[in-house]
Amino acid sequence: MLLRSFFAACLTLSLLTAGSLQAAPMDDAKAAITEAEALRASEFAPAHLKSATAKLAEAEKLMTSHRDTAKVVNLLNEATIDAKHASSLAEKFTRNFPKLVDSRDRLKLAGDKYVRDDLGERSEREFASVVEAAENGSLKKAKREEKIAVSTFNAAQTVAAREQFVRPISKAIAKARKQKARNYSPKAYNSATQTQSDIEKLIKSNPDAQSEAYTLSQAGQAAAAHSMRVASLGSKFDHKPATVESWVDASDARMATLASVLGLQLDRSQSPEAQLALLKQAVEDMQSEHRAQIEDADKQVRELGEKLARYEGELSDMAEVRRKLQLKREAEAKIKRLTKLFDPEMVEILLTPDADVILRLKRLNFLSGSAVIPPEAYVLLDNTIKSIDIFPGRSVRVEGHTDFMGTNEYNQELSERRANAVRDHLLMQMENSADRFSSIGHGEEKPIANNETAAGRTKNRRIDIVLIAPTAPMSSEQPQ
């Protein structure tokens, strides 16, 4: 009985020891495979990732039958090595073939409904040839194959971009033509048709310029919609001339409302142009009055500042505190307007102690390793532009952040590329704003959640739009 208990204890101890010996290699293998998958090794180094996952599966199978502990550990170690090699190859692929990766990502993000089947299938076959050559270490062959693949992707992108950006304008123009917009609203109608032509040329010359194509497409659709609105009104006047009077009365009522706010009484016998000139002059007079009041207040502040200059230190600190408090109050009032633009699940709005406003774009989800803006994020960025307009006196800094999957260098480069892509997209729709914008990549250095969990890594992969509070003006004279 004692002998049997002794052997049972030895067996239990042996199994426990084997389990503890295998736990660390098992964790290492799973962690390495998770990282490789996050770096898209299934696309850029599939053979190595497949080998790693197969060895992990075989090791897990052997463990369930409690057989050959040494072989299990060996398989797990090999799986870890293969997975790490897959990660390294995936990073190298994105660095060596950035144009190919971006072209493929744009096509992938466009969606199946815009991609022609034959071109999509052919481009994927050619992409696989590049991957195979690169994974086998034949960089020269991969570069040759890349040229063929990029050409096919460009052809596929051109077709997809026409469906995605040109067709909506074509449909809008067709509707406008049916309403005889060419007769009633030739300026807006011609603007829409010219924009359609411009997009066609853009897509043909540079199918990668999707942000610019989106901007033009929105402008073209807006012009076509305006021409339809004018045409509908013109047609109504033709069929029911009496509606002209109702339209003029409504227009006069709107003008009278504005005039009342400005303390004016408009003469209905005046032309709309004359009434508009009066309203404009009243606004300018009001602005002049406010400027004079501000100048008087500034003068008083300067005079007080000169009197209090000898009390530097604490008073200076208090002035800065008051200035920041005022900025925060102004920002809080404007943030209430921002909350109407964004779903809190999409964007988190933060106010820092220095009165900077941060728009954290939680749903701007790039593909792993990619700096291509997903088309579904365009509307989100349109609302971001409206937010920036609410803070006209602030500079804008676009910050890119990543999780910790991959090397520091890889993540730093990726964060910079993403920040630059968002900055360029915003600038494309905001004329004469280049001096206000900057971009920076922080890589994995500023996490806001636990990088050890998938949910945490998702939060850390983000773009922050920082609306920077104005700094205190420098005094021209130092206090005595």
Buried (B, 14 or more C-beta within 10 A) or exposed (E): EEEEEEEEEEEEEEEEEBEEBBEEBBEBBBBBBBBBBBBBBBBBBBBBBBBBBEBBEBBBEBBEEEEEBEEBBBBBBBBBBBBBBBBBBBBBBBEBBBEBBBBBBBBBBBEEEBBBEEBBEBBBEBBBBBBBBBBEEEEEBBBEBBEBBBEBBBBBBBBBBBBBBBBBBBEBBEBBBEBBBBEBBEEBBBBBBEBBEBBBEBBEEBBBBBBBBBBBBBBBBBBBBBBBBBBBBBBBBEEEEEEEEEEEEEEBEEBBEBBEEEEBEBEEEEEEEEBBEBBEEBEEEEEEEEEEEEEEEEEEEEEEBEEEBEEEEEBBEEBEEEBBEEBBEBBEEBBEEBEEBBEEEBBBBEBEEEBBBBBBBBBBBBBBBBBBBBBEBBEBBBBBBEBBEBBEEBBBBBBBBBBBBBBEEBBBBBBBBBBBBBBBBBBBBBEEBEEBBBBBBBBBEEBEBEBEEEEBBEBBBBBBBBBBBEEEEEEEEEBE
